[in-house]
Each structure stands twice: as structure tokens, then as C-alpha cells.
Amino acid sequence: MRSLDEFASGKLAALQGARLLRTPVVTARQGIYAERGGRRLVSFSCNDYLNLSRHPAIIKAAVEAAERYGAGAGASRLVTGNHPLYDQLESRLCRLKRSEAACVFGAGYLANVGIIPALVGPDDLILVDELSHACLNAGAKLSGAAVQRFRHGDAAHVELLLARHRAAHPRTMIATDGVFSMDGDLAPLAELSRLAARFDAWLFVDDAHGLGVVGQGRGSTFANGAADVPLQMGTLSKAVGAYGGYLCASQPVIDLIRTRARPFIYSTGLPPPVVAAAIAALDIIASEPGYVAEPLRKARMFARAMNLPPAQSAIVPLILGESDAALAASATLEREGFLVVAIRPPTVPKGTARLRFAFTAQHPDAEIERLATAVHRCILRSQS
């Protein structure tokens, strides 16, 4: 229809004018390298923090699962898609996260938009960190609960909001990222856990960027001494190198989620090769602590070279302000042989466009030193 095309074209033109238009770029990855436009670049923009997506043992596990169980699950898990590998994966997650039970979803986004509305509803209250991932905010909105956004990482503000609003609602959830995907910092989980206990609130932590990287690989809940987090959510698509999302919680909570979370009920199960890959990856994370420590060590090395605060995770941001500046800096680094994608609104707040550096276990120290030198010479010096 002509009006539909006109609507889309107008929106695209507005986004282009604001330097916010996004288009997928074909990227071939091999380890720390990415090929774009015929050029081989050292990538610092991939969330495969342990480089496990290319690990021979994990690829072998996926191939064997495909040969035994097929390429797809064939149905939702509550019909016939709950193939035997799921029990193994959920048991591995329970051991790593020290939880009673676990439930695996098709993706992290699907997990959050399913779990939150299954636990809280229109009479309830959700407090959400203002920099939490989009899927946490989407889940909160879908629940119909009253939503209060608290200042980033500010436990005192959470306490104020609980004191002001908690009594008016039968149930309250505090929702936050464990490791914030665009800033790389950790949520104050110990303080939030104490507040949750004091006010009878449920602490929900999205640990997508913590699992396999911080807390000896167990994630942000274990990064600074184990915090009491009854709802540990995360993904299998970052450090694990596969795909999917999960929730680790008590058995009654998991039983309820399997019965009420709509993305779990109405989505086809993950393909057996993907589940097998995740099992093999979790085994490596549990058994190789020295390797698991590498992404954080390398991020801290870069932060020191850049005179930035010590890295808390594998993610180090360099905030440049406007989208034009971030895009230009990304293009400059690409000419130097690095892939560092510019991050722009609405992924980050207006005026905080940035380069987001993601470090992996296999980045050579020499390449990190070369990257820091290039950033100083080509970006920071030009701004001073």
C-alpha cells in the first residue's frame, strides 16, 4: 500500500537525518577476527567473551547432537520439543548458579518478556534500574504493573522508592542487569538483596553479560561475595557461545514459569545442537577458571592504558557524546584495522553515544596495546 511505504520512507529519512539509521552489515567471524567488505579486522565488538562459539569441543558436541536428535526441536517444549538434552543443560545451570531448578527459553529477550509478567501483574510494583536492558523494560511494561525507574546503581534511591510505594502493592520486584551491557559496571547486588529482604521484594537479575566472565564464571550474583538473588536470569549467547535464555530459581517458581510464561509455552524448543553446544560450554566454564578470568584481565589492561576507571567486566565504554562523533571514531579505528561498533541512542541515552569495547579471552595483549595506542592517537588527541 502506498501509504504504508510513505510512512516507512518518512521514518527512515528522519532516522537518517539524526544519524540513527541502522542496517545489518554482513560480517564473517573467525575467532577474534571479523571480515567486512573484504577486510580482515580485529573485532572488539563481539560478546563471545570466551570465544567458545568456535571451540572444537563445542562444535563437535553440536554436530553429534544434530546427527542423533536432528536439526530442530519440532515443537514447543510442552508438546514434543523437550528433547533429552534439556535436562542436562538445566542441571548444569543449577550447579553453576547454585540454584534449585532452572528453565531454558528460546532467547534472553523471550525469557524476560515471559518471566516478569508471569510473576507480577497490574496490582504490583516493579522497580527497574534506569539503564537496564530493553527486554527488562519490555517485560515490566507487559506485566501491567506500576513501574518506577531508579537512578542507575543507586541503592539509596531504591530504598526511598520502596519506603514510599511498597505498602500500596501486594507484590514488588526489583529488576536490574547484573553487568550493564553498555557501561560494563556491576549492579550493587548485595545492597539490593538486603533491601529486597527488608521490604519483602523479589530481586530479579539479568546476568547476560556476567555468566562466564565475573564471579569465577558463575556471574554477577557471585562477583563480590554471593548475594541472595532468588531470580537469576541470563543468556546462553554471550560467553557461553551458543543461544537461548534461562531462569535459575526455586522449584516452585520454575514450575510456575513453565506453566505460565507465554514465550516458553508458545515457542518451539531450541534445536538440539544449540542445547548440546551450551552444555559443552558450561562444562568448560566450570572447569577452566584461569581461562574464564582472561576477558576481565584484558579489559582491565585496556582501561589502565586509557587512564579509565578499572574495568568491572569484559566491557569498557568510551563515551564520545553525539552520534556523529561515535560513528567517526568507529570509522577511524576501522581504518586502523579494528572493528569497534558505534553505539547510539536509543540503545544508550541521548548525548552518550560511545565506542563499546568488548574483550575476549583470546585477544592478544599486543593487539590490546595497539588498540589503546590507536585510540589515543586517532581519537582522543583529535578531540583535545
C-alpha positions in Angstrom: 0.0 0.0 0.0 1.3 3.4 -0.9 0.5 5.0 2.5 2.5 2.3 4.2 5.5 2.8 2.0 5.3 6.6 2.5 5.1 6.1 6.3 8.2 3.8 6.3 10.1 6.1 4.0 9.4 9.1 6.1 10.5 7.4 9.3 13.7 6.2 7.6 14.5 9.7 6.3 14.1 11.1 9.8 16.4 8.4 11.3 19.0 9.0 8.6 18.9 12.8 9.3 19.5 12.1 13.0 22.3 9.6 12.2 20.4 6.9 13.9 19.6 4.6 10.9 20.7 1.0 11.4 21.4 -1.6 8.8 22.8 -5.1 9.2 26.4 -5.4 7.7 27.5 -8.8 6.5 30.2 -10.0 8.9 32.2 -13.2 8.8 33.7 -14.1 12.1 36.7 -16.3 12.9 37.9 -16.2 16.5 38.9 -12.6 17.3 38.7 -11.5 13.6 35.8 -10.2 11.6 35.7 -9.8 7.8 33.8 -6.8 6.5 33.9 -5.6 2.9 36.8 -7.8 2.1 38.9 -6.5 5.0 40.0 -8.6 8.0 39.7 -6.6 11.2 40.4 -7.4 14.9 37.0 -7.3 16.4 36.4 -5.7 19.8 32.6 -5.7 19.3 31.7 -9.3 19.9 30.0 -10.7 23.1 31.6 -14.1 22.5 33.8 -13.3 25.6 35.4 -16.8 25.9 35.5 -17.4 22.1 33.6 -20.6 22.8 31.4 -20.4 19.7 34.4 -21.6 17.7 35.7 -24.1 20.3 36.3 -27.5 18.7 34.8 -29.5 21.5 31.6 -27.4 21.4 31.3 -27.6 17.7 31.8 -31.4 18.0 29.0 -31.6 20.6 26.7 -29.7 18.3 27.4 -31.9 15.3 26.9 -35.1 17.3 23.6 -33.8 18.7 22.4 -32.9 15.2 23.2 -36.4 14.0 21.5 -38.1 16.9 18.5 -35.8 17.5 18.1 -33.8 14.3 18.5 -30.1 13.4 15.3 -28.8 15.1 13.1 -29.5 18.2 9.9 -29.8 16.1 7.5 -28.4 18.7 7.2 -26.4 21.9 8.7 -27.9 25.0 5.3 -28.7 26.4 4.3 -30.7 23.3 7.2 -32.8 22.0 10.1 -30.4 21.8 11.5 -31.1 25.2 14.3 -33.4 23.9 16.6 -35.2 26.4 19.4 -32.7 26.3 17.3 -30.1 28.0 17.5 -31.9 31.4 21.3 -31.9 31.1 21.5 -28.2 30.3 19.2 -27.2 33.1 21.1 -29.4 35.6 24.4 -27.7 34.5 22.9 -24.3 35.0 21.7 -25.2 38.5 25.1 -26.4 39.5 26.9 -23.3 38.2 24.4 -20.8 39.6 23.8 -22.9 42.8 20.0 -22.9 42.4 17.3 -25.5 43.0 15.9 -25.5 39.5 16.2 -23.9 36.0 14.2 -23.3 32.9 15.6 -22.6 29.5 13.9 -20.3 27.0 14.5 -19.7 23.3 16.3 -16.4 23.9 17.2 -13.9 26.6 14.6 -11.4 25.4 11.9 -14.1 25.3 12.8 -15.0 28.9 12.4 -11.5 30.2 9.2 -10.8 28.5 7.8 -14.1 29.7 9.1 -14.4 33.3 8.2 -10.9 34.6 4.5 -10.9 33.5 4.2 -14.5 34.9 5.2 -13.3 38.4 3.8 -9.8 38.7 0.7 -8.1 37.4 -1.4 -4.9 37.4 -1.7 -4.6 41.2 2.0 -4.9 41.7 5.1 -2.7 41.6 8.4 -3.1 39.7 11.5 -1.0 40.4 13.8 -1.0 37.3 17.3 0.4 37.0 17.1 3.3 34.5 19.9 1.7 32.4 18.6 -1.8 32.4 18.3 -3.7 29.1 15.4 -3.1 26.8 13.9 -6.5 27.4 13.7 -5.9 31.2 11.7 -2.8 30.4 9.6 -4.6 27.9 8.8 -7.4 30.4 7.9 -4.8 33.1 5.5 -3.0 30.6 3.8 -6.2 29.5 3.1 -7.1 33.2 0.9 -4.1 33.6 2.5 -3.4 37.0 3.3 0.1 38.2 6.8 0.8 37.2 9.3 3.1 39.0 12.7 3.6 37.4 15.5 4.1 39.9 18.8 6.0 39.4 21.5 3.8 37.9 23.1 1.7 40.5 21.6 3.8 43.4 20.5 1.5 46.2 19.6 4.6 48.3 17.1 5.6 45.7 15.7 2.1 45.7 15.3 2.3 49.4 13.5 5.6 49.1 11.1 4.2 46.4 10.4 1.1 48.5 9.6 3.2 51.6 7.3 5.4 49.6 5.4 2.8 47.4 5.9 -0.7 48.7 2.9 -0.8 51.1 0.5 0.0 48.3 1.2 -3.2 46.4 0.8 -6.9 47.3 4.0 -7.8 45.4 7.1 -5.9 44.4 10.0 -6.8 42.1 13.4 -5.1 41.9 14.8 -5.7 38.4 18.3 -4.9 37.2 21.1 -6.0 34.9 23.9 -7.7 36.8 26.5 -6.4 34.4 25.3 -3.4 32.4 25.8 -4.2 28.7 26.7 -0.7 27.5 28.6 0.5 30.6 30.2 -2.7 31.8 29.7 -1.9 35.5 28.1 -4.2 38.1 24.8 -3.6 39.9 25.1 -3.3 43.8 23.5 -6.7 44.3 24.5 -7.1 48.0 22.7 -3.8 48.9 19.7 -4.6 46.6 19.5 -8.0 48.2 19.3 -6.6 51.7 16.7 -4.1 50.7 14.6 -6.9 49.0 14.7 -8.9 52.2 13.8 -5.9 54.3 10.8 -4.8 52.2 9.7 -8.3 51.0 10.6 -7.6 47.4 11.8 -10.1 44.8 15.2 -9.4 43.3 15.4 -10.2 39.6 18.9 -10.0 37.9 19.6 -10.2 34.2 23.1 -11.7 34.1 23.5 -11.9 30.3 27.0 -10.3 30.4 28.1 -11.7 33.7 27.8 -15.5 33.2 31.2 -16.9 32.3 33.0 -13.7 32.9 32.7 -12.5 36.5 32.3 -14.3 39.8 34.7 -17.1 38.7 32.3 -17.6 35.8 29.2 -18.0 38.0 28.1 -14.5 37.2 27.4 -11.2 38.9 25.5 -12.7 41.8 28.8 -14.2 42.9 31.1 -11.3 41.9 31.5 -9.7 45.3 30.5 -12.5 47.7 27.3 -14.4 47.0 24.2 -12.2 47.1 20.8 -13.6 47.7 19.2 -13.4 44.3 16.0 -15.6 44.0 15.6 -14.9 40.3 18.8 -15.4 38.3 18.2 -14.8 34.6 20.7 -14.9 31.8 21.6 -15.9 28.3 23.5 -18.6 26.6 24.5 -16.4 23.7 27.4 -14.4 25.1 30.2 -16.1 27.0 28.5 -19.5 26.5 28.8 -19.0 22.8 25.5 -20.7 21.8 21.9 -19.3 22.0 19.0 -19.2 24.4 18.0 -17.7 27.8 17.4 -19.2 31.2 16.0 -18.6 34.7 17.5 -20.2 37.8 15.2 -20.1 40.8 13.4 -22.3 43.3 11.5 -25.4 42.1 8.0 -23.8 42.8 9.0 -20.7 40.8 10.3 -22.7 37.9 7.2 -24.9 37.9 5.1 -21.8 37.7 7.1 -20.3 34.9 6.8 -23.5 32.8 3.1 -23.3 33.2 2.5 -19.5 32.8 5.3 -17.9 30.8 3.9 -17.4 27.3 7.2 -17.4 25.3 8.0 -20.8 27.0 4.6 -22.2 26.2 4.2 -21.0 22.7 7.7 -21.1 21.2 9.4 -24.1 19.6 12.2 -25.5 21.7 15.8 -24.8 20.9 17.4 -27.0 18.3 19.3 -30.0 19.9 22.7 -28.9 18.5 22.3 -25.5 20.2 21.5 -27.1 23.6 24.4 -29.5 23.2 26.8 -26.7 22.5 25.6 -24.8 25.6 26.2 -27.9 27.8 29.7 -28.3 26.5 30.4 -24.6 27.0 29.2 -24.7 30.6 31.5 -27.6 31.3 34.5 -25.5 30.1 33.4 -22.5 32.2 33.1 -24.7 35.3 36.4 -26.5 34.8 38.8 -23.8 33.5 38.9 -20.8 35.9 42.1 -19.4 34.5 40.7 -19.2 31.0 37.5 -17.7 32.4 39.5 -14.9 34.1 41.1 -13.7 30.8 38.4 -11.3 29.4 38.3 -9.3 32.7 42.1 -9.2 32.8 42.3 -7.9 29.3 39.6 -5.3 29.8 41.5 -4.0 32.9 44.7 -3.9 30.9 43.0 -1.7 28.3 41.4 0.5 30.9 44.7 1.1 32.5 46.3 2.1 29.2 43.4 4.5 28.6 43.5 6.0 32.1 39.9 4.9 32.7 38.5 3.5 35.9 39.2 -0.2 36.5 37.0 -2.4 34.4 34.4 -4.5 36.3 33.6 -6.8 33.4 34.7 -7.5 29.8 33.1 -4.3 28.6 34.8 -0.9 28.6 32.9 2.1 27.1 34.4 5.3 25.8 31.7 7.9 25.8 32.0 10.5 23.0 28.7 12.3 23.2 26.9 12.7 19.8 26.2 10.0 17.3 28.4 11.7 14.6 31.4 11.6 16.9 30.9 7.9 17.7 30.4 7.0 14.0 33.5 8.9 13.0 35.6 7.3 15.7 34.4 3.8 14.7 35.4 4.6 11.1 38.8 5.8 12.1 39.5 2.6 14.1 38.3 0.5 11.2 41.0 2.2 9.0 43.5 1.2 11.7 42.3 -2.4 11.4 39.9 -2.7 14.3 36.2 -3.3 14.4 34.6 -1.3 17.3 31.0 -0.5 16.5 29.5 2.9 17.5 26.6 2.6 20.0 24.0 5.3 19.6 20.5 6.2 21.0 18.1 4.7 21.8 20.4 1.9 22.9 22.1 4.5 25.2 20.8 7.8 26.5 20.9 10.8 24.2 24.2 12.6 24.4 26.1 9.4 25.4 26.9 7.8 22.1 30.1 5.8 22.5 32.5 3.2 21.4 31.9 0.0 23.3 35.0 -2.2 23.6 34.3 -5.9 24.4 37.3 -8.1 25.3 37.6 -11.8 24.9 39.9 -14.5 26.3 41.8 -14.8 23.0 42.6 -11.1 22.3 46.5 -11.0 22.2 47.9 -8.4 24.7 49.8 -6.9 21.9 46.6 -6.1 20.0 45.1 -4.5 23.0 48.2 -2.3 23.4 47.9 -1.4 19.7 44.3 -0.6 20.1 44.9 1.7 23.1 47.6 3.5 21.1 45.3 4.0 18.1 42.5 5.4 20.3 44.9 7.9 21.9 46.5 8.9 18.6 43.5 9.0 16.3 40.5 9.8 18.6 41.5 11.4 21.9 44.2 13.6 20.5 42.0 14.9 17.8 39.4 15.9 20.4 41.8 17.8 22.6 
